[in-house]
Amino acid sequence: METLVIKIEEESKISKVKEFLESMKVSFTSKKKAEKPYNPAFVKMVLEARNGPSIPYTDELRKELFGR
C-alpha cells in the first residue's frame, strides 16, 4: 500500500479528482485546510494566563484556600 498526498486549491478540480479516484476504486480521505487554525479568543486567554494569575496571590488568599 502507498500513500499519495494531492494538494488542490481550485474547487472545480477537487470534484474531478474525487470522481476519477472513485472510478478507479481507490480509497481516499478528504481533508480541508483550516482557514484559521487557532481561535483568537483562546490564544488571548492562554497568553494572558502565561503572565500569571489575575488575582494577586497573598497570604490571606493562601490561608483561605489551604487553611495554613
N, CA, C and O atoms as a GROMACS GRO file, in nm:
protein
  272
    1MET      N    1   0.085  -0.118   0.000
    1MET     CA    2   0.000   0.000   0.000
    1MET      C    3   0.089   0.123   0.000
    1MET      O    4   0.196   0.125   0.062
    2GLU      N    5   0.044   0.226  -0.069
    2GLU     CA    6   0.118   0.351  -0.080
    2GLU      C    7   0.026   0.467  -0.047
    2GLU      O    8  -0.094   0.460  -0.070
    3THR      N    9   0.084   0.574   0.006
    3THR     CA   10   0.007   0.694   0.037
    3THR      C   11   0.048   0.803  -0.061
    3THR      O   12   0.166   0.825  -0.086
    4LEU      N   13  -0.052   0.870  -0.114
    4LEU     CA   14  -0.029   0.978  -0.209
    4LEU      C   15  -0.101   1.102  -0.157
    4LEU      O   16  -0.220   1.096  -0.128
    5VAL      N   17  -0.029   1.212  -0.146
    5VAL     CA   18  -0.089   1.336  -0.099
    5VAL      C   19  -0.106   1.428  -0.220
    5VAL      O   20  -0.011   1.456  -0.292
    6ILE      N   21  -0.228   1.474  -0.240
    6ILE     CA   22  -0.259   1.563  -0.352
    6ILE      C   23  -0.313   1.693  -0.294
    6ILE      O   24  -0.413   1.692  -0.221
    7LYS      N   25  -0.249   1.804  -0.326
    7LYS     CA   26  -0.296   1.933  -0.277
    7LYS      C   27  -0.356   2.009  -0.396
    7LYS      O   28  -0.290   2.037  -0.495
    8ILE      N   29  -0.485   2.041  -0.382
    8ILE     CA   30  -0.558   2.110  -0.488
    8ILE      C   31  -0.625   2.233  -0.430
    8ILE      O   32  -0.690   2.226  -0.326
    9GLU      N   33  -0.608   2.346  -0.497
    9GLU     CA   34  -0.667   2.469  -0.446
    9GLU      C   35  -0.796   2.506  -0.517
    9GLU      O   36  -0.880   2.574  -0.458
   10GLU      N   37  -0.814   2.466  -0.639
   10GLU     CA   38  -0.934   2.500  -0.715
   10GLU      C   39  -1.045   2.401  -0.688
   10GLU      O   40  -1.028   2.280  -0.706
   11GLU      N   41  -1.159   2.452  -0.644
   11GLU     CA   42  -1.273   2.368  -0.607
   11GLU      C   43  -1.320   2.280  -0.723
   11GLU      O   44  -1.358   2.165  -0.702
   12SER      N   45  -1.316   2.332  -0.845
   12SER     CA   46  -1.364   2.256  -0.961
   12SER      C   47  -1.276   2.134  -0.988
   12SER      O   48  -1.326   2.030  -1.031
   13LYS      N   49  -1.149   2.146  -0.962
   13LYS     CA   50  -1.057   2.033  -0.985
   13LYS      C   51  -1.072   1.926  -0.878
   13LYS      O   52  -1.052   1.808  -0.905
   14ILE      N   53  -1.108   1.966  -0.758
   14ILE     CA   54  -1.122   1.871  -0.648
   14ILE      C   55  -1.228   1.767  -0.680
   14ILE      O   56  -1.206   1.647  -0.663
   15SER      N   57  -1.343   1.811  -0.728
   15SER     CA   58  -1.451   1.717  -0.758
   15SER      C   59  -1.412   1.623  -0.872
   15SER      O   60  -1.450   1.506  -0.872
   16LYS      N   61  -1.338   1.674  -0.968
   16LYS     CA   62  -1.295   1.589  -1.080
   16LYS      C   63  -1.196   1.483  -1.034
   16LYS      O   64  -1.203   1.368  -1.077
   17VAL      N   65  -1.105   1.519  -0.947
   17VAL     CA   66  -1.007   1.423  -0.894
   17VAL      C   67  -1.078   1.317  -0.811
   17VAL      O   68  -1.046   1.199  -0.820
   18LYS      N   69  -1.176   1.360  -0.728
   18LYS     CA   70  -1.253   1.264  -0.649
   18LYS      C   71  -1.328   1.166  -0.739
   18LYS      O   72  -1.328   1.046  -0.712
   19GLU      N   73  -1.391   1.217  -0.844
   19GLU     CA   74  -1.462   1.130  -0.938
   19GLU      C   75  -1.367   1.030  -1.002
   19GLU      O   76  -1.401   0.912  -1.016
   20PHE      N   77  -1.249   1.076  -1.040
   20PHE     CA   78  -1.152   0.987  -1.103
   20PHE      C   79  -1.108   0.877  -1.006
   20PHE      O   80  -1.103   0.760  -1.043
   21LEU      N   81  -1.077   0.915  -0.882
   21LEU     CA   82  -1.035   0.816  -0.782
   21LEU      C   83  -1.145   0.714  -0.755
   21LEU      O   84  -1.118   0.595  -0.742
   22GLU      N   85  -1.269   0.761  -0.747
   22GLU     CA   86  -1.382   0.669  -0.727
   22GLU      C   87  -1.398   0.574  -0.846
   22GLU      O   88  -1.427   0.456  -0.827
   23SER      N   89  -1.378   0.624  -0.967
   23SER     CA   90  -1.391   0.538  -1.086
   23SER      C   91  -1.281   0.432  -1.090
   23SER      O   92  -1.300   0.325  -1.146
   24MET      N   93  -1.166   0.462  -1.031
   24MET     CA   94  -1.055   0.368  -1.025
   24MET      C   95  -1.065   0.277  -0.902
   24MET      O   96  -0.980   0.190  -0.881
   25LYS      N   97  -1.170   0.297  -0.822
   25LYS     CA   98  -1.191   0.220  -0.699
   25LYS      C   99  -1.072   0.232  -0.603
   25LYS      O  100  -1.025   0.134  -0.544
   26VAL      N  101  -1.026   0.357  -0.590
   26VAL     CA  102  -0.916   0.389  -0.498
   26VAL      C  103  -0.976   0.449  -0.373
   26VAL      O  104  -1.057   0.542  -0.381
   27SER      N  105  -0.938   0.396  -0.257
   27SER     CA  106  -0.989   0.455  -0.133
   27SER      C  107  -0.911   0.583  -0.103
   27SER      O  108  -0.790   0.589  -0.127
   28PHE      N  109  -0.980   0.683  -0.052
   28PHE     CA  110  -0.915   0.810  -0.021
   28PHE      C  111  -0.989   0.881   0.091
   28PHE      O  112  -1.106   0.853   0.119
   29THR      N  113  -0.919   0.973   0.154
   29THR     CA  114  -0.981   1.059   0.254
   29THR      C  115  -0.961   1.203   0.208
   29THR      O  116  -0.864   1.236   0.141
   30SER      N  117  -1.054   1.286   0.246
   30SER     CA  118  -1.051   1.425   0.206
   30SER      C  119  -1.046   1.512   0.330
   30SER      O  120  -1.121   1.490   0.425
   31LYS      N  121  -0.958   1.611   0.329
   31LYS     CA  122  -0.945   1.699   0.444
   31LYS      C  123  -0.924   1.841   0.395
   31LYS      O  124  -0.835   1.867   0.314
   32LYS      N  125  -1.007   1.932   0.443
   32LYS     CA  126  -0.991   2.073   0.407
   32LYS      C  127  -0.891   2.138   0.500
   32LYS      O  128  -0.885   2.106   0.619
   33LYS      N  129  -0.814   2.229   0.447
   33LYS     CA  130  -0.719   2.304   0.527
   33LYS      C  131  -0.795   2.412   0.604
   33LYS      O  132  -0.878   2.484   0.548
   34ALA      N  133  -0.767   2.422   0.732
   34ALA     CA  134  -0.836   2.520   0.816
   34ALA      C  135  -0.790   2.661   0.779
   34ALA      O  136  -0.671   2.687   0.760
   35GLU      N  137  -0.886   2.750   0.769
   35GLU     CA  138  -0.853   2.889   0.737
   35GLU      C  139  -0.778   2.954   0.854
   35GLU      O  140  -0.672   3.015   0.835
   36LYS      N  141  -0.834   2.939   0.974
   36LYS     CA  142  -0.770   2.993   1.094
   36LYS      C  143  -0.753   2.877   1.191
   36LYS      O  144  -0.850   2.832   1.253
   37PRO      N  145  -0.629   2.828   1.205
   37PRO     CA  146  -0.610   2.710   1.289
   37PRO      C  147  -0.632   2.735   1.438
   37PRO      O  148  -0.650   2.640   1.513
   38TYR      N  149  -0.630   2.860   1.481
   38TYR     CA  150  -0.645   2.889   1.623
   38TYR      C  151  -0.758   2.988   1.646
   38TYR      O  152  -0.778   3.081   1.568
   39ASN      N  153  -0.830   2.967   1.753
   39ASN     CA  154  -0.936   3.058   1.794
   39ASN      C  155  -0.869   3.179   1.861
   39ASN      O  156  -0.801   3.161   1.963
   40PRO      N  157  -0.884   3.300   1.807
   40PRO     CA  158  -0.815   3.417   1.862
   40PRO      C  159  -0.847   3.443   2.009
   40PRO      O  160  -0.760   3.485   2.085
   41ALA      N  161  -0.971   3.418   2.052
   41ALA     CA  162  -1.007   3.439   2.192
   41ALA      C  163  -0.932   3.341   2.281
   41ALA      O  164  -0.888   3.377   2.390
   42PHE      N  165  -0.918   3.216   2.236
   42PHE     CA  166  -0.845   3.116   2.313
   42PHE      C  167  -0.697   3.152   2.323
   42PHE      O  168  -0.637   3.139   2.430
   43VAL      N  169  -0.638   3.197   2.213
   43VAL     CA  170  -0.497   3.237   2.213
   43VAL      C  171  -0.475   3.351   2.311
   43VAL      O  172  -0.378   3.351   2.387
   44LYS      N  173  -0.565   3.449   2.310
   44LYS     CA  174  -0.554   3.563   2.402
   44LYS      C  175  -0.560   3.515   2.547
   44LYS      O  176  -0.482   3.560   2.630
   45MET      N  177  -0.653   3.423   2.577
   45MET     CA  178  -0.668   3.370   2.712
   45MET      C  179  -0.539   3.298   2.756
   45MET      O  180  -0.495   3.315   2.870
   46VAL      N  181  -0.480   3.219   2.668
   46VAL     CA  182  -0.358   3.145   2.701
   46VAL      C  183  -0.243   3.242   2.725
   46VAL      O  184  -0.166   3.224   2.820
   47LEU      N  185  -0.230   3.343   2.641
   47LEU     CA  186  -0.121   3.439   2.657
   47LEU      C  187  -0.136   3.519   2.787
   47LEU      O  188  -0.036   3.548   2.854
   48GLU      N  189  -0.259   3.553   2.823
   48GLU     CA  190  -0.281   3.624   2.949
   48GLU      C  191  -0.251   3.533   3.068
   48GLU      O  192  -0.195   3.578   3.168
   49ALA      N  193  -0.287   3.407   3.058
   49ALA     CA  194  -0.262   3.312   3.167
   49ALA      C  195  -0.113   3.287   3.185
   49ALA      O  196  -0.068   3.258   3.296
   50ARG      N  197  -0.037   3.298   3.078
   50ARG     CA  198   0.108   3.276   3.086
   50ARG      C  199   0.173   3.378   3.180
   50ARG      O  200   0.275   3.348   3.243
   51ASN      N  201   0.115   3.496   3.190
   51ASN     CA  202   0.173   3.602   3.273
   51ASN      C  203   0.143   3.584   3.421
   51ASN      O  204   0.187   3.665   3.502
   52GLY      N  205   0.070   3.482   3.458
   52GLY     CA  206   0.040   3.455   3.598
   52GLY      C  207  -0.105   3.480   3.629
   52GLY      O  208  -0.182   3.526   3.544
   53PRO      N  209  -0.144   3.448   3.752
   53PRO     CA  210  -0.285   3.464   3.789
   53PRO      C  211  -0.327   3.610   3.789
   53PRO      O  212  -0.247   3.699   3.818
   54SER      N  213  -0.453   3.634   3.755
   54SER     CA  214  -0.503   3.771   3.753
   54SER      C  215  -0.539   3.818   3.894
   54SER      O  216  -0.552   3.939   3.917
   55ILE      N  217  -0.556   3.724   3.988
   55ILE     CA  218  -0.583   3.759   4.127
   55ILE      C  219  -0.451   3.756   4.203
   55ILE      O  220  -0.380   3.656   4.198
   56PRO      N  221  -0.418   3.863   4.272
   56PRO     CA  222  -0.291   3.864   4.344
   56PRO      C  223  -0.290   3.754   4.452
   56PRO      O  224  -0.385   3.741   4.528
   57TYR      N  225  -0.184   3.679   4.455
   57TYR     CA  226  -0.170   3.568   4.550
   57TYR      C  227  -0.110   3.624   4.678
   57TYR      O  228   0.009   3.655   4.683
   58THR      N  229  -0.193   3.638   4.780
   58THR     CA  230  -0.149   3.696   4.907
   58THR      C  231  -0.154   3.589   5.016
   58THR      O  232  -0.207   3.480   4.995
   59ASP      N  233  -0.099   3.623   5.132
   59ASP     CA  234  -0.105   3.531   5.245
   59ASP      C  235  -0.250   3.504   5.286
   59ASP      O  236  -0.284   3.392   5.324
   60GLU      N  237  -0.335   3.606   5.278
   60GLU     CA  238  -0.476   3.588   5.313
   60GLU      C  239  -0.544   3.488   5.219
   60GLU      O  240  -0.619   3.402   5.264
   61LEU      N  241  -0.517   3.500   5.092
   61LEU     CA  242  -0.575   3.408   4.995
   61LEU      C  243  -0.522   3.266   5.018
   61LEU      O  244  -0.598   3.169   5.011
   62ARG      N  245  -0.393   3.254   5.044
   62ARG     CA  246  -0.334   3.124   5.069
   62ARG      C  247  -0.400   3.058   5.190
   62ARG      O  248  -0.432   2.940   5.186
   63LYS      N  249  -0.421   3.134   5.298
   63LYS     CA  250  -0.484   3.080   5.417
   63LYS      C  251  -0.628   3.039   5.389
   63LYS      O  252  -0.675   2.937   5.438
   64GLU      N  253  -0.698   3.121   5.309
   64GLU     CA  254  -0.837   3.090   5.276
   64GLU      C  255  -0.847   2.962   5.192
   64GLU      O  256  -0.936   2.880   5.213
   65LEU      N  257  -0.753   2.946   5.099
   65LEU     CA  258  -0.758   2.830   5.011
   65LEU      C  259  -0.707   2.702   5.079
   65LEU      O  260  -0.766   2.596   5.063
   66PHE      N  261  -0.598   2.715   5.153
   66PHE     CA  262  -0.531   2.597   5.207
   66PHE      C  263  -0.537   2.583   5.357
   66PHE      O  264  -0.493   2.482   5.412
   67GLY      N  265  -0.592   2.684   5.427
   67GLY     CA  266  -0.606   2.677   5.571
   67GLY      C  267  -0.475   2.684   5.648
   67GLY      O  268  -0.469   2.639   5.762
   68ARG      N  269  -0.373   2.736   5.589
   68ARG     CA  270  -0.243   2.747   5.658
   68ARG      C  271  -0.199   2.891   5.665
   68ARG      O  272  -0.093   2.920   5.719
   0.00000   0.00000   0.00000
